[in-house]
Amino acid sequence: MKYRIQPIGKEFSDKAVKALEDKLNAAHEKGYKFHSVMEVSQPGCAGFGAPSITYLAIFEQEHEPSTYT
């Protein structure tokens, strides 16, 4: 099994929701299934500043997609 993790941000405008949909579809086309979302805290730039909270989408791929048609 292989995993892929993508940051998806925290705030979603209508445009951002469409972009997330496109990311999910692109991952699916590469053989990944959506697994879960987790919230993480990222430190500020170079360790300075307040940390920010973002979300990570986790995908799993059980098998490599076939290159044969």
MMTF fields as JSON, N, C-alpha, C and O atoms, coordinates in Angstrom:
{
  "mmtfVersion": "1.0.0",
  "mmtfProducer": "UNKNOWN",
  "numBonds": 275,
  "numAtoms": 276,
  "numGroups": 69,
  "numChains": 1,
  "numModels": 1,
  "chainsPerModel": [1],
  "groupsPerChain": [69],
  "chainIdList": ["A"],
  "bondAtomList": [4, 2, 8, 6, 12, 10, 16, 14, 20, 18, 24, 22, 28, 26, 32, 30, 36, 34, 40, 38, 44, 42, 48, 46, 52, 50, 56, 54, 60, 58, 64, 62, 68, 66, 72, 70, 76, 74, 80, 78, 84, 82, 88, 86, 92, 90, 96, 94, 100, 98, 104, 102, 108, 106, 112, 110, 116, 114, 120, 118, 124, 122, 128, 126, 132, 130, 136, 134, 140, 138, 144, 142, 148, 146, 152, 150, 156, 154, 160, 158, 164, 162, 168, 166, 172, 170, 176, 174, 180, 178, 184, 182, 188, 186, 192, 190, 196, 194, 200, 198, 204, 202, 208, 206, 212, 210, 216, 214, 220, 218, 224, 222, 228, 226, 232, 230, 236, 234, 240, 238, 244, 242, 248, 246, 252, 250, 256, 254, 260, 258, 264, 262, 268, 266, 272, 270],
  "bondOrderList": [1, 1, 1, 1, 1, 1, 1, 1, 1, 1, 1, 1, 1, 1, 1, 1, 1, 1, 1, 1, 1, 1, 1, 1, 1, 1, 1, 1, 1, 1, 1, 1, 1, 1, 1, 1, 1, 1, 1, 1, 1, 1, 1, 1, 1, 1, 1, 1, 1, 1, 1, 1, 1, 1, 1, 1, 1, 1, 1, 1, 1, 1, 1, 1, 1, 1, 1, 1],
  "groupList": [{"groupName": "MET", "atomNameList": ["N", "CA", "C", "O"], "elementList": ["N", "C", "C", "O"], "formalChargeList": [0, 0, 0, 0], "bondAtomList": [1, 0, 2, 1, 3, 2], "bondOrderList": [1, 1, 2], "singleLetterCode": "M", "chemCompType": "L-PEPTIDE LINKING"}, {"groupName": "LYS", "atomNameList": ["N", "CA", "C", "O"], "elementList": ["N", "C", "C", "O"], "formalChargeList": [0, 0, 0, 0], "bondAtomList": [1, 0, 2, 1, 3, 2], "bondOrderList": [1, 1, 2], "singleLetterCode": "K", "chemCompType": "L-PEPTIDE LINKING"}, {"groupName": "TYR", "atomNameList": ["N", "CA", "C", "O"], "elementList": ["N", "C", "C", "O"], "formalChargeList": [0, 0, 0, 0], "bondAtomList": [1, 0, 2, 1, 3, 2], "bondOrderList": [1, 1, 2], "singleLetterCode": "Y", "chemCompType": "L-PEPTIDE LINKING"}, {"groupName": "ARG", "atomNameList": ["N", "CA", "C", "O"], "elementList": ["N", "C", "C", "O"], "formalChargeList": [0, 0, 0, 0], "bondAtomList": [1, 0, 2, 1, 3, 2], "bondOrderList": [1, 1, 2], "singleLetterCode": "R", "chemCompType": "L-PEPTIDE LINKING"}, {"groupName": "ILE", "atomNameList": ["N", "CA", "C", "O"], "elementList": ["N", "C", "C", "O"], "formalChargeList": [0, 0, 0, 0], "bondAtomList": [1, 0, 2, 1, 3, 2], "bondOrderList": [1, 1, 2], "singleLetterCode": "I", "chemCompType": "L-PEPTIDE LINKING"}, {"groupName": "GLN", "atomNameList": ["N", "CA", "C", "O"], "elementList": ["N", "C", "C", "O"], "formalChargeList": [0, 0, 0, 0], "bondAtomList": [1, 0, 2, 1, 3, 2], "bondOrderList": [1, 1, 2], "singleLetterCode": "Q", "chemCompType": "L-PEPTIDE LINKING"}, {"groupName": "PRO", "atomNameList": ["N", "CA", "C", "O"], "elementList": ["N", "C", "C", "O"], "formalChargeList": [0, 0, 0, 0], "bondAtomList": [1, 0, 2, 1, 3, 2], "bondOrderList": [1, 1, 2], "singleLetterCode": "P", "chemCompType": "L-PEPTIDE LINKING"}, {"groupName": "GLY", "atomNameList": ["N", "CA", "C", "O"], "elementList": ["N", "C", "C", "O"], "formalChargeList": [0, 0, 0, 0], "bondAtomList": [1, 0, 2, 1, 3, 2], "bondOrderList": [1, 1, 2], "singleLetterCode": "G", "chemCompType": "PEPTIDE LINKING"}, {"groupName": "GLU", "atomNameList": ["N", "CA", "C", "O"], "elementList": ["N", "C", "C", "O"], "formalChargeList": [0, 0, 0, 0], "bondAtomList": [1, 0, 2, 1, 3, 2], "bondOrderList": [1, 1, 2], "singleLetterCode": "E", "chemCompType": "L-PEPTIDE LINKING"}, {"groupName": "PHE", "atomNameList": ["N", "CA", "C", "O"], "elementList": ["N", "C", "C", "O"], "formalChargeList": [0, 0, 0, 0], "bondAtomList": [1, 0, 2, 1, 3, 2], "bondOrderList": [1, 1, 2], "singleLetterCode": "F", "chemCompType": "L-PEPTIDE LINKING"}, {"groupName": "SER", "atomNameList": ["N", "CA", "C", "O"], "elementList": ["N", "C", "C", "O"], "formalChargeList": [0, 0, 0, 0], "bondAtomList": [1, 0, 2, 1, 3, 2], "bondOrderList": [1, 1, 2], "singleLetterCode": "S", "chemCompType": "L-PEPTIDE LINKING"}, {"groupName": "ASP", "atomNameList": ["N", "CA", "C", "O"], "elementList": ["N", "C", "C", "O"], "formalChargeList": [0, 0, 0, 0], "bondAtomList": [1, 0, 2, 1, 3, 2], "bondOrderList": [1, 1, 2], "singleLetterCode": "D", "chemCompType": "L-PEPTIDE LINKING"}, {"groupName": "ALA", "atomNameList": ["N", "CA", "C", "O"], "elementList": ["N", "C", "C", "O"], "formalChargeList": [0, 0, 0, 0], "bondAtomList": [1, 0, 2, 1, 3, 2], "bondOrderList": [1, 1, 2], "singleLetterCode": "A", "chemCompType": "L-PEPTIDE LINKING"}, {"groupName": "VAL", "atomNameList": ["N", "CA", "C", "O"], "elementList": ["N", "C", "C", "O"], "formalChargeList": [0, 0, 0, 0], "bondAtomList": [1, 0, 2, 1, 3, 2], "bondOrderList": [1, 1, 2], "singleLetterCode": "V", "chemCompType": "L-PEPTIDE LINKING"}, {"groupName": "LEU", "atomNameList": ["N", "CA", "C", "O"], "elementList": ["N", "C", "C", "O"], "formalChargeList": [0, 0, 0, 0], "bondAtomList": [1, 0, 2, 1, 3, 2], "bondOrderList": [1, 1, 2], "singleLetterCode": "L", "chemCompType": "L-PEPTIDE LINKING"}, {"groupName": "ASN", "atomNameList": ["N", "CA", "C", "O"], "elementList": ["N", "C", "C", "O"], "formalChargeList": [0, 0, 0, 0], "bondAtomList": [1, 0, 2, 1, 3, 2], "bondOrderList": [1, 1, 2], "singleLetterCode": "N", "chemCompType": "L-PEPTIDE LINKING"}, {"groupName": "HIS", "atomNameList": ["N", "CA", "C", "O"], "elementList": ["N", "C", "C", "O"], "formalChargeList": [0, 0, 0, 0], "bondAtomList": [1, 0, 2, 1, 3, 2], "bondOrderList": [1, 1, 2], "singleLetterCode": "H", "chemCompType": "L-PEPTIDE LINKING"}, {"groupName": "CYS", "atomNameList": ["N", "CA", "C", "O"], "elementList": ["N", "C", "C", "O"], "formalChargeList": [0, 0, 0, 0], "bondAtomList": [1, 0, 2, 1, 3, 2], "bondOrderList": [1, 1, 2], "singleLetterCode": "C", "chemCompType": "L-PEPTIDE LINKING"}, {"groupName": "THR", "atomNameList": ["N", "CA", "C", "O"], "elementList": ["N", "C", "C", "O"], "formalChargeList": [0, 0, 0, 0], "bondAtomList": [1, 0, 2, 1, 3, 2], "bondOrderList": [1, 1, 2], "singleLetterCode": "T", "chemCompType": "L-PEPTIDE LINKING"}],
  "groupTypeList": [0, 1, 2, 3, 4, 5, 6, 4, 7, 1, 8, 9, 10, 11, 1, 12, 13, 1, 12, 14, 8, 11, 1, 14, 15, 12, 12, 16, 8, 1, 7, 2, 1, 9, 16, 10, 13, 0, 8, 13, 10, 5, 6, 7, 17, 12, 7, 9, 7, 12, 6, 10, 4, 18, 2, 14, 12, 4, 9, 8, 5, 8, 16, 8, 6, 10, 18, 2, 18],
  "groupIdList": [1, 2, 3, 4, 5, 6, 7, 8, 9, 10, 11, 12, 13, 14, 15, 16, 17, 18, 19, 20, 21, 22, 23, 24, 25, 26, 27, 28, 29, 30, 31, 32, 33, 34, 35, 36, 37, 38, 39, 40, 41, 42, 43, 44, 45, 46, 47, 48, 49, 50, 51, 52, 53, 54, 55, 56, 57, 58, 59, 60, 61, 62, 63, 64, 65, 66, 67, 68, 69],
  "secStructList": [7, 3, 3, 3, 3, 3, 3, 3, 3, 1, 7, 7, 7, 2, 2, 2, 2, 2, 2, 2, 2, 2, 2, 2, 2, 2, 2, 2, 2, 6, 6, 7, 3, 3, 3, 3, 3, 3, 3, 3, 3, 3, 7, 7, 4, 4, 4, 7, 1, 7, 7, 3, 3, 3, 3, 3, 3, 3, 3, 3, 3, 1, 1, 7, 7, 7, 7, 7, 7],
  "xCoordList": [0.845, 0.0, 0.893, 1.948, 0.47, 1.232, 0.326, -0.863, 0.873, 0.082, 0.564, 1.72, -0.339, -0.031, -0.705, -1.864, 0.014, -0.535, -0.432, 0.616, -1.545, -1.589, -2.169, -3.2, -1.526, -2.148, -3.353, -3.283, -4.452, -5.651, -6.123, -7.17, -5.371, -5.724, -6.745, -7.058, -7.254, -8.177, -9.459, -10.531, -9.367, -10.536, -10.893, -10.01, -12.177, -12.602, -13.629, -14.777, -13.198, -14.131, -14.737, -14.337, -15.689, -16.264, -15.18, -15.192, -14.244, -13.142, -12.238, -11.783, -11.978, -11.122, -11.79, -11.109, -13.105, -13.823, -13.686, -13.467, -13.813, -13.657, -12.225, -12.025, -11.232, -9.834, -9.609, -8.882, -10.223, -10.113, -10.758, -10.213, -11.9, -12.562, -11.645, -11.54, -10.988, -10.056, -8.883, -8.454, -8.36, -7.261, -7.706, -6.978, -8.916, -9.427, -9.611, -9.272, -10.142, -10.33, -8.994, -8.857, -8.01, -6.688, -6.037, -5.42, -6.169, -5.608, -6.308, -5.659, -7.614, -8.371, -7.912, -7.797, -7.652, -7.194, -5.833, -5.493, -5.06, -3.753, -3.859, -2.846, -5.091, -5.286, -5.381, -5.371, -5.474, -5.572, -7.026, -7.859, -7.318, -8.63, -8.464, -7.469, -9.453, -9.44, -9.517, -10.341, -8.673, -8.638, -9.184, -10.126, -8.605, -9.037, -8.421, -7.627, -8.816, -8.255, -7.76, -8.41, -6.607, -6.126, -5.719, -5.218, -5.943, -5.58, -4.169, -3.84, -3.333, -1.965, -1.632, -2.246, -0.665, -0.157, 1.217, 2.094, 1.394, 2.677, 3.343, 2.683, 4.648, 5.335, 5.388, 5.241, 5.597, 5.741, 7.004, 7.813, 7.165, 8.314, 9.622, 9.812, 10.515, 11.823, 11.69, 12.606, 10.558, 10.364, 9.889, 9.674, 9.718, 9.25, 7.774, 7.259, 7.107, 5.703, 4.808, 5.263, 3.551, 2.572, 2.395, 2.391, 2.25, 1.973, 0.591, -0.287, 0.412, -0.888, -1.438, -0.694, -2.75, -3.404, -3.835, -4.393, -3.576, -4.013, -4.511, -4.429, -5.007, -5.524, -4.791, -4.436, -4.567, -3.913, -4.897, -5.535, -5.015, -5.827, -4.91, -3.812, -5.35, -4.563, -5.255, -6.448, -4.479, -4.976, -4.208, -3.053, -4.844, -4.143, -4.254, -5.251, -3.224, -3.186, -2.776, -1.652, -3.678, -3.38, -2.524, -1.645, -2.772, -2.04, -1.721, -2.493, -0.597, -0.247, -1.27, -1.675, -1.706, -2.638, -1.987, -0.795, -2.768, -2.273, -1.949, -2.7, -0.838, -0.482, -0.954, -0.751, -1.585, -2.108, -3.548, -4.287, -3.964, -5.346, -6.055, -7.234],
  "yCoordList": [-1.168, 0.0, 1.235, 1.247, 2.258, 3.494, 4.655, 4.653, 5.642, 6.789, 8.062, 8.172, 9.011, 10.329, 11.337, 11.158, 12.396, 13.411, 14.767, 15.127, 15.52, 16.83, 17.845, 17.583, 19.002, 20.056, 20.61, 20.829, 20.833, 21.338, 22.665, 23.175, 23.229, 24.532, 24.447, 23.373, 25.618, 25.695, 26.426, 26.075, 27.425, 28.212, 27.936, 27.83, 27.821, 27.425, 28.383, 28.438, 29.127, 29.905, 28.946, 27.783, 29.416, 28.563, 28.105, 26.961, 28.998, 28.655, 27.592, 26.681, 27.704, 26.737, 25.368, 24.345, 25.334, 24.06, 23.358, 22.148, 24.114, 23.545, 23.029, 21.962, 23.775, 23.341, 22.049, 21.169, 21.927, 20.703, 19.533, 18.429, 19.77, 18.733, 18.258, 17.059, 19.199, 18.851, 18.016, 17.072, 18.361, 17.589, 16.158, 15.199, 16.033, 14.696, 13.863, 12.679, 14.462, 13.745, 13.356, 12.256, 14.248, 13.944, 12.785, 11.915, 12.769, 11.672, 10.361, 9.32, 10.406, 9.205, 8.653, 7.44, 9.54, 9.112, 8.412, 7.627, 8.694, 8.052, 6.805, 6.237, 6.385, 5.15, 5.327, 4.339, 6.566, 6.809, 6.936, 7.471, 6.434, 6.592, 7.535, 7.476, 8.407, 9.288, 8.441, 7.531, 8.731, 7.97, 8.797, 8.374, 9.967, 10.779, 12.177, 12.478, 13.015, 14.361, 14.5, 14.04, 15.136, 15.397, 16.862, 17.475, 17.402, 18.785, 18.799, 18.005, 19.711, 19.825, 21.291, 22.19, 21.506, 22.84, 22.96, 22.126, 24.0, 24.216, 25.436, 26.451, 25.352, 26.494, 27.67, 27.502, 28.85, 30.04, 29.941, 29.032, 30.866, 30.891, 30.924, 31.787, 29.998, 29.892, 29.761, 30.126, 29.245, 29.05, 30.285, 30.237, 31.403, 32.642, 32.837, 32.284, 33.606, 33.889, 32.812, 31.761, 33.101, 32.173, 30.979, 31.129, 29.811, 28.641, 28.767, 29.444, 28.117, 28.121, 26.703, 25.723, 26.622, 25.319, 25.099, 25.994, 23.923, 23.551, 22.11, 21.439, 21.656, 20.296, 19.541, 20.109, 18.268, 17.4, 16.326, 15.676, 16.144, 15.057, 13.862, 13.996, 12.709, 11.486, 10.547, 10.265, 10.077, 9.164, 7.864, 7.856, 6.758, 5.481, 4.869, 5.046, 4.155, 3.466, 2.027, 1.767, 1.104, -0.302, -0.896, -1.715, -0.493, -1.031, 0.102, 1.052, 0.002, 0.969, 0.857, -0.254, 1.99, 1.885, 1.174, 1.34, 0.397, -0.348, 0.584, 1.519, 0.336, 1.139, 0.471, 0.992, -0.685, -1.412, -1.016, -0.765, -0.954, -0.615, -1.792, -1.695],
  "zCoordList": [0.0, 0.0, 0.0, 0.634, -0.705, -0.832, -0.425, -0.747, 0.277, 0.724, 0.047, -0.361, -0.063, -0.616, 0.304, 0.678, 0.67, 1.565, 0.876, 0.34, 0.899, 0.27, 1.239, 1.857, 1.385, 2.185, 1.422, 0.213, 2.133, 1.467, 2.051, 1.651, 2.987, 3.543, 4.657, 5.171, 5.014, 6.134, 5.765, 6.258, 4.916, 4.55, 3.104, 2.253, 2.819, 1.488, 0.897, 1.338, -0.098, -0.908, -1.925, -1.991, -2.712, -3.755, -4.723, -5.176, -5.039, -5.952, -5.33, -6.023, -4.033, -3.345, -3.254, -3.326, -3.098, -3.054, -4.4, -4.449, -5.497, -6.833, -7.019, -7.599, -6.534, -6.644, -5.864, -6.325, -4.691, -3.9, -4.634, -4.652, -5.23, -6.022, -7.153, -7.412, -7.817, -8.894, -8.372, -9.034, -7.178, -6.573, -6.263, -6.519, -5.707, -5.376, -6.637, -6.65, -7.694, -8.955, -9.581, -10.116, -9.518, -10.076, -9.32, -9.934, -8.0, -7.207, -7.558, -7.661, -7.74, -8.097, -9.448, -9.621, -10.396, -11.723, -11.655, -12.54, -10.612, -10.432, -9.554, -9.148, -9.266, -8.504, -7.004, -6.271, -6.522, -5.083, -4.657, -5.389, -3.457, -2.844, -1.66, -0.939, -1.469, -0.313, 0.947, 1.035, 1.911, 3.161, 4.323, 4.992, 4.567, 5.699, 5.613, 4.723, 6.568, 6.699, 8.125, 9.063, 8.288, 9.638, 9.776, 8.834, 10.954, 11.251, 11.823, 12.704, 11.316, 11.817, 12.066, 11.492, 12.916, 13.195, 12.546, 12.768, 11.746, 11.091, 11.711, 11.933, 11.996, 12.592, 11.625, 10.414, 12.173, 11.331, 10.488, 10.673, 9.576, 8.669, 9.452, 10.309, 9.166, 9.821, 11.334, 12.071, 11.799, 13.232, 13.966, 15.178, 13.251, 13.874, 13.568, 12.597, 14.376, 14.141, 14.714, 15.167, 14.679, 15.237, 14.31, 13.089, 14.886, 14.044, 13.418, 13.952, 12.297, 11.639, 11.604, 11.645, 11.526, 11.447, 10.007, 9.373, 9.502, 8.163, 8.195, 9.224, 7.102, 7.006, 5.919, 4.887, 6.151, 5.18, 4.737, 5.565, 3.429, 2.881, 2.695, 2.155, 3.132, 3.036, 2.054, 2.166, 1.099, 0.074, 0.189, 0.617, -0.191, -0.211, -1.597, -2.297, -1.972, -3.259, -2.986, -2.556, -3.234, -2.977, -4.075, -3.806, -5.311, -6.458, -7.413, -7.545, -8.068, -9.104, -10.227, -10.569, -10.821, -11.934, -13.118, -13.377, -13.817, -14.965, -16.117, -16.394, -16.788, -17.956, -19.226, -20.323, -19.082, -20.245, -20.493, -19.54, -21.738, -22.063, -22.67, -23.01]
}
